[in-house]
Amino acid sequence: MTTLATQAPPATLVERAIEVLACPYCSAGVSYEGDSVRCQGCGRIFNIDSGIPQLFAPNDPEAQKGDVTEIVKSFYEENPFPNYDDIDSEQTLMEKARRGMFARLLDEQIPQGALCLEVGCGTGQLTNFLGMHYNRKVFGSDMCLHSLRLANGFRQRCRIKNAGFVQMNLFRPAFKHGVFDLVVSNGVLHHTADPLGAFKSISRLVKPNGVIIIGLYNKIGRLTTDFRRFLFRVTADKLSFLDAHMRNKNYNADRKRAWFFDQYKHPHESKHTYSELLNWFESNGFEYLSSIPKIDPGPFTDQEKLFEPHDKGTKFTRFMTEMEMLMTGGADGALYIMIGRKKAN
């Protein structure tokens, strides 16, 4: 159950849980030194901006030009997603999040006392929502400082004590291995140059028996989006009304723009099948638990148990699930979610 945080904490989550952070260059622990963070191993010093440790390390400092990470980082600096246009309080964020069945079930089913990480948190809406619970700690990380400032600004205004934000490159994590009970990365890995390598990188942060949640664009279900992207490109976006989100009367202009740019103007994306992601899980020591949409028969309901093992189906049943996503028009960009548990040995 979610509980509103009403009092300002004596210290931020990042300060209270500094022991889980690590240098992105040498993986040693870090310590606070006034307005900076110092690596206890190599001695590097990292600035703190608006309460956010800047622990971003580039993939290759000698060849940043043309690097996908840098290209995507620049895109989101200009186009943060999602925005806070219609959210001005804990209550409105909670109401928005709980309208989505996945966020609500996640909030209800995360074990008490869990240490969680959202990789690629963007503007941190899920991190802040989950951080409202009194008995869990939730870090949000992203490479885009603009988005993190929006996330941390909301956290500060609403005095959410159990959420904290860190700037980092997911290929060079700023956290120690094997410390998190739950790692979530929803709609992120397909915007990297090496999605499998990105999965391997963040999967190391999960402790044995911990859970990982990955959301990716589906290779088949997203064909509808690909077709709309083509039409928008050749008509100079005059047919943007073909996307249901652009026709939604409850969305203001800023929210529509954020959605449109994220879906149709993104500089880099890849698409992946259920079977491909399932293979990532199995080859990296994760047991399949569940997915959204479901592979096994039956609709996804508000009684679903996210962290209990479900039938992973066959290649054919997984293909049919993807075809159903296509037939329904690739709703929500044909993003699907898969959940797995890290094996103890």
C-alpha positions as CSV (number, residue, x, y, z in Angstrom):
1,M,0.0,0.0,0.0
2,T,1.3,3.5,-0.9
3,T,1.7,6.0,1.9
4,L,2.2,9.8,1.3
5,A,5.4,11.2,2.6
6,T,4.5,14.4,4.4
7,Q,7.7,15.5,6.3
8,A,11.0,16.6,5.0
9,P,13.7,13.9,5.7
10,P,16.9,14.9,7.5
11,A,19.0,13.7,4.5
12,T,18.3,12.6,0.9
13,L,18.1,8.9,0.0
14,V,21.4,9.3,-1.9
15,E,23.1,10.5,1.2
16,R,21.5,7.8,3.4
17,A,22.4,5.0,1.1
18,I,25.7,6.2,-0.3
19,E,27.2,2.7,0.4
20,V,25.4,1.3,-2.7
21,L,27.0,3.8,-5.1
22,A,30.1,3.0,-7.0
23,C,32.6,4.7,-9.2
24,P,31.6,4.2,-12.9
25,Y,35.3,3.9,-13.8
26,C,36.8,1.5,-11.3
27,S,33.7,0.2,-9.4
28,A,35.1,1.3,-6.0
29,G,32.9,2.8,-3.3
30,V,32.3,6.6,-3.1
31,S,32.0,9.1,-0.3
32,Y,30.5,12.6,0.0
33,E,32.7,15.6,0.2
34,G,30.6,18.7,0.5
35,D,29.1,19.5,-3.0
36,S,30.9,16.5,-4.7
37,V,31.4,12.8,-4.5
38,R,34.9,11.2,-4.4
39,C,35.8,7.7,-5.5
40,Q,37.6,5.8,-2.7
41,G,39.6,3.8,-5.3
42,C,40.8,5.9,-8.2
43,G,40.2,9.3,-6.5
44,R,38.0,10.8,-9.2
45,I,35.7,13.6,-8.1
46,F,32.2,13.9,-9.4
47,N,30.0,17.0,-9.1
48,I,26.6,17.1,-7.5
49,D,24.1,19.2,-9.5
50,S,20.8,20.1,-7.8
51,G,21.2,17.2,-5.4
52,I,22.0,14.8,-8.2
53,P,25.5,13.1,-8.3
54,Q,26.9,13.3,-11.8
55,L,28.3,9.9,-12.1
56,F,27.9,9.6,-15.9
57,A,31.0,8.1,-17.6
58,P,31.0,8.0,-21.5
59,N,31.3,4.7,-23.3
60,D,34.5,5.8,-25.0
61,P,35.9,9.2,-24.1
62,E,38.1,9.2,-27.2
63,A,35.2,8.6,-29.7
64,Q,32.1,10.4,-28.4
65,K,31.1,11.8,-31.7
66,G,28.5,9.5,-33.4
67,D,28.2,7.4,-30.3
68,V,24.6,6.3,-29.9
69,T,24.6,6.9,-26.1
70,E,25.7,10.5,-26.7
71,I,23.1,11.0,-29.6
72,V,20.2,9.7,-27.4
73,K,21.4,11.7,-24.4
74,S,21.3,14.9,-26.5
75,F,17.8,14.0,-27.8
76,Y,16.4,13.6,-24.3
77,E,18.1,16.8,-23.0
78,E,16.0,18.6,-25.6
79,N,12.9,16.4,-25.3
80,P,12.4,15.1,-21.8
81,F,9.9,12.2,-21.5
82,P,7.4,12.0,-19.9
83,N,6.8,15.5,-18.7
84,Y,5.0,16.8,-15.6
85,D,2.5,19.0,-17.5
86,D,-0.6,17.7,-15.6
87,I,1.1,16.6,-12.4
88,D,1.5,19.1,-9.5
89,S,1.3,17.1,-6.4
90,E,1.9,13.6,-4.9
91,Q,-1.8,13.0,-5.2
92,T,-2.0,13.7,-8.9
93,L,1.1,11.6,-9.6
94,M,-0.4,8.8,-7.5
95,E,-3.7,9.0,-9.3
96,K,-2.0,9.0,-12.8
97,A,0.3,6.1,-11.9
98,R,-2.5,3.9,-10.4
99,R,-4.6,4.3,-13.5
100,G,-2.0,2.1,-15.1
101,M,-2.4,-1.5,-14.0
102,F,1.3,-2.3,-14.2
103,A,2.4,0.5,-11.9
104,R,-0.3,-0.2,-9.4
105,L,0.4,-3.9,-9.2
106,L,4.1,-3.2,-9.0
107,D,3.5,-0.8,-6.1
108,E,1.3,-3.3,-4.3
109,Q,3.6,-6.4,-4.8
110,I,7.1,-5.1,-4.2
111,P,8.3,-6.8,-1.0
112,Q,8.5,-4.8,2.2
113,G,11.9,-3.1,2.7
114,A,13.0,-3.6,-0.9
115,L,15.9,-1.7,-2.4
116,C,14.9,-0.8,-6.0
117,L,16.5,0.9,-9.1
118,E,14.9,2.3,-12.2
119,V,17.4,2.4,-15.0
120,G,16.6,5.1,-17.6
121,C,14.0,6.7,-15.3
122,G,13.6,9.8,-17.5
123,T,11.7,12.4,-15.5
124,G,11.3,9.9,-12.7
125,Q,7.6,9.6,-12.4
126,L,7.7,5.9,-11.6
127,T,10.6,6.3,-9.2
128,N,8.8,9.1,-7.3
129,F,5.6,7.1,-7.2
130,L,7.2,4.0,-5.9
131,G,9.3,6.1,-3.5
132,M,6.2,7.4,-1.7
133,H,6.0,4.1,0.2
134,Y,7.4,4.4,3.7
135,N,9.2,1.0,3.7
136,R,11.2,0.9,0.5
137,K,14.1,2.8,-1.1
138,V,14.0,3.6,-4.8
139,F,16.8,5.0,-6.9
140,G,16.2,6.5,-10.4
141,S,19.1,6.8,-12.8
142,D,19.3,8.4,-16.2
143,M,21.9,9.9,-18.5
144,C,19.9,13.0,-19.1
145,L,20.5,15.7,-16.4
146,H,17.6,17.8,-17.6
147,S,15.2,15.0,-17.0
148,L,16.7,14.2,-13.6
149,R,16.4,17.9,-12.5
150,L,12.7,17.7,-13.3
151,A,12.5,14.4,-11.3
152,N,14.4,15.6,-8.3
153,G,12.6,19.0,-8.3
154,F,9.2,17.2,-8.0
155,R,10.7,15.0,-5.3
156,Q,11.9,18.0,-3.3
157,R,8.6,19.9,-3.7
158,C,6.6,16.9,-2.5
159,R,9.1,15.8,0.1
160,I,9.3,12.3,-1.1
161,K,12.0,10.9,1.2
162,N,12.5,7.4,-0.2
163,A,13.3,8.4,-3.8
164,G,16.7,9.6,-5.1
165,F,18.3,10.3,-8.4
166,V,21.7,9.7,-10.0
167,Q,23.1,10.6,-13.4
168,M,24.8,7.6,-15.0
169,N,25.5,5.6,-18.2
170,L,23.8,2.2,-17.9
171,F,26.9,0.7,-19.7
172,R,29.0,2.0,-16.8
173,P,26.8,1.7,-13.8
174,A,27.3,3.9,-10.7
175,F,26.0,1.2,-8.3
176,K,27.7,-1.9,-6.8
177,H,26.9,-5.3,-8.2
178,G,24.3,-7.5,-6.6
179,V,22.7,-4.9,-4.2
180,F,19.2,-4.4,-5.6
181,D,16.1,-6.5,-4.9
182,L,14.4,-5.0,-8.0
183,V,15.8,-3.4,-11.1
184,V,13.4,-1.9,-13.6
185,S,14.3,-0.7,-17.1
186,N,11.1,0.0,-19.1
187,G,11.4,1.3,-22.7
188,V,15.2,2.0,-22.4
189,L,17.4,-0.8,-23.7
190,H,16.0,-0.6,-27.3
191,H,17.4,3.0,-27.5
192,T,21.0,1.7,-27.0
193,A,23.6,0.5,-29.6
194,D,23.8,-2.8,-27.8
195,P,20.6,-3.8,-26.1
196,L,21.9,-7.3,-25.0
197,G,25.1,-5.7,-23.6
198,A,23.0,-3.1,-21.8
199,F,20.8,-6.0,-20.3
200,K,24.0,-7.8,-19.1
201,S,25.3,-4.6,-17.6
202,I,22.2,-3.8,-15.5
203,S,21.5,-7.5,-14.7
204,R,24.7,-7.6,-12.6
205,L,23.1,-5.1,-10.2
206,V,20.4,-7.5,-9.2
207,K,21.1,-9.6,-6.1
208,P,20.5,-13.4,-6.1
209,N,16.7,-14.1,-5.9
210,G,16.1,-10.5,-6.9
211,V,13.9,-9.4,-9.8
212,I,14.5,-7.7,-13.1
213,I,11.8,-6.0,-15.2
214,I,12.5,-5.2,-18.8
215,G,10.3,-3.3,-21.3
216,L,11.1,-3.4,-25.0
217,Y,9.5,-2.5,-28.3
218,N,8.1,-5.6,-29.9
219,K,9.5,-6.5,-33.4
220,I,6.1,-7.5,-34.8
221,G,3.7,-5.4,-32.8
222,R,5.5,-2.2,-33.6
223,L,5.1,-2.6,-37.4
224,T,2.0,-0.3,-37.1
225,T,4.1,2.4,-35.5
226,D,6.8,2.0,-38.2
227,F,4.1,2.5,-40.9
228,R,2.7,5.6,-39.2
229,R,6.3,7.0,-38.8
230,F,6.7,6.6,-42.6
231,L,3.4,8.4,-43.3
232,F,4.3,11.2,-41.0
233,R,7.7,11.6,-42.6
234,V,6.5,11.8,-46.2
235,T,3.6,14.2,-45.2
236,A,5.6,16.5,-43.0
237,D,3.6,15.3,-39.9
238,K,0.3,16.4,-41.4
239,L,-1.3,13.0,-40.6
240,S,-0.2,13.0,-36.9
241,F,-3.9,12.6,-36.0
242,L,-3.6,8.9,-37.0
243,D,-2.0,8.3,-33.6
244,A,-4.7,8.0,-30.9
245,H,-2.6,9.9,-28.4
246,M,-2.5,12.9,-30.6
247,R,-6.4,12.9,-30.7
248,N,-6.7,12.5,-27.0
249,K,-8.6,15.6,-25.7
250,N,-7.3,15.1,-22.2
251,Y,-3.7,15.7,-23.4
252,N,-2.4,19.3,-23.7
253,A,0.0,20.4,-26.4
254,D,3.2,19.7,-24.4
255,R,2.1,16.2,-23.5
256,K,1.2,15.4,-27.1
257,R,4.6,16.8,-28.3
258,A,6.5,14.7,-25.8
259,W,4.7,11.5,-26.9
260,F,5.1,12.3,-30.6
261,F,8.8,13.0,-30.4
262,D,9.5,10.0,-28.3
263,Q,7.6,7.6,-30.7
264,Y,8.2,9.1,-34.1
265,K,11.3,11.4,-34.0
266,H,13.7,9.3,-31.8
267,P,17.2,9.0,-33.4
268,H,17.7,5.3,-32.5
269,E,15.6,2.3,-31.6
270,S,15.6,-1.5,-32.1
271,K,12.8,-4.0,-31.8
272,H,12.8,-7.4,-30.1
273,T,10.6,-10.6,-29.9
274,Y,9.4,-12.3,-26.8
275,S,11.6,-15.3,-27.6
276,E,14.7,-13.1,-27.9
277,L,14.2,-11.5,-24.5
278,L,13.4,-14.8,-23.0
279,N,16.7,-16.1,-24.3
280,W,18.5,-13.1,-22.7
281,F,16.9,-14.1,-19.4
282,E,17.8,-17.8,-19.6
283,S,21.4,-17.2,-20.8
284,N,22.1,-14.7,-18.0
285,G,20.8,-16.7,-15.1
286,F,17.2,-15.4,-14.8
287,E,14.0,-17.5,-14.4
288,Y,11.0,-16.3,-16.4
289,L,8.2,-15.1,-14.1
290,S,5.6,-13.2,-16.2
291,S,5.0,-10.8,-19.0
292,I,2.6,-8.0,-20.2
293,P,0.8,-8.8,-22.5
294,K,0.6,-12.4,-21.1
295,I,2.0,-15.3,-23.1
296,D,-0.1,-17.9,-21.2
297,P,-3.8,-18.0,-22.0
298,G,-6.2,-15.5,-20.4
299,P,-6.3,-11.7,-20.1
300,F,-4.1,-9.7,-17.9
301,T,-6.2,-8.6,-14.9
302,D,-5.8,-6.5,-11.7
303,Q,-5.4,-9.8,-9.8
304,E,-2.2,-10.8,-11.6
305,K,0.8,-11.9,-9.6
306,L,3.8,-10.3,-11.2
307,F,6.4,-12.2,-9.2
308,E,5.0,-15.7,-9.4
309,P,6.2,-18.1,-12.2
310,H,3.9,-18.3,-15.2
311,D,4.0,-20.5,-18.3
312,K,6.5,-19.1,-20.8
313,G,4.6,-20.8,-23.7
314,T,6.2,-21.9,-26.9
315,K,7.6,-20.0,-29.9
316,F,4.2,-20.4,-31.6
317,T,2.2,-19.0,-28.6
318,R,4.7,-16.2,-28.2
319,F,4.4,-15.4,-31.9
320,M,0.6,-15.4,-31.6
321,T,0.8,-12.9,-28.7
322,E,2.9,-10.6,-30.9
323,M,0.4,-10.9,-33.8
324,E,-2.4,-9.9,-31.4
325,M,-0.4,-6.8,-30.5
326,L,-0.1,-6.0,-34.2
327,M,-3.8,-6.6,-34.8
328,T,-4.7,-4.1,-32.0
329,G,-2.7,-1.4,-33.7
330,G,0.5,-1.5,-31.6
331,A,-1.1,0.2,-28.7
332,D,1.3,2.3,-26.5
333,G,4.0,1.8,-29.1
334,A,3.9,-2.0,-28.9
335,L,5.9,-2.0,-25.7
336,Y,5.9,-5.3,-23.8
337,I,7.3,-6.1,-20.4
338,M,9.0,-9.3,-19.2
339,I,9.8,-10.1,-15.5
340,G,12.4,-12.5,-14.3
341,R,14.1,-13.7,-11.1
342,K,17.8,-14.1,-10.7
343,K,18.8,-17.6,-9.8
344,A,20.6,-18.1,-6.6
345,N,23.5,-20.0,-8.2
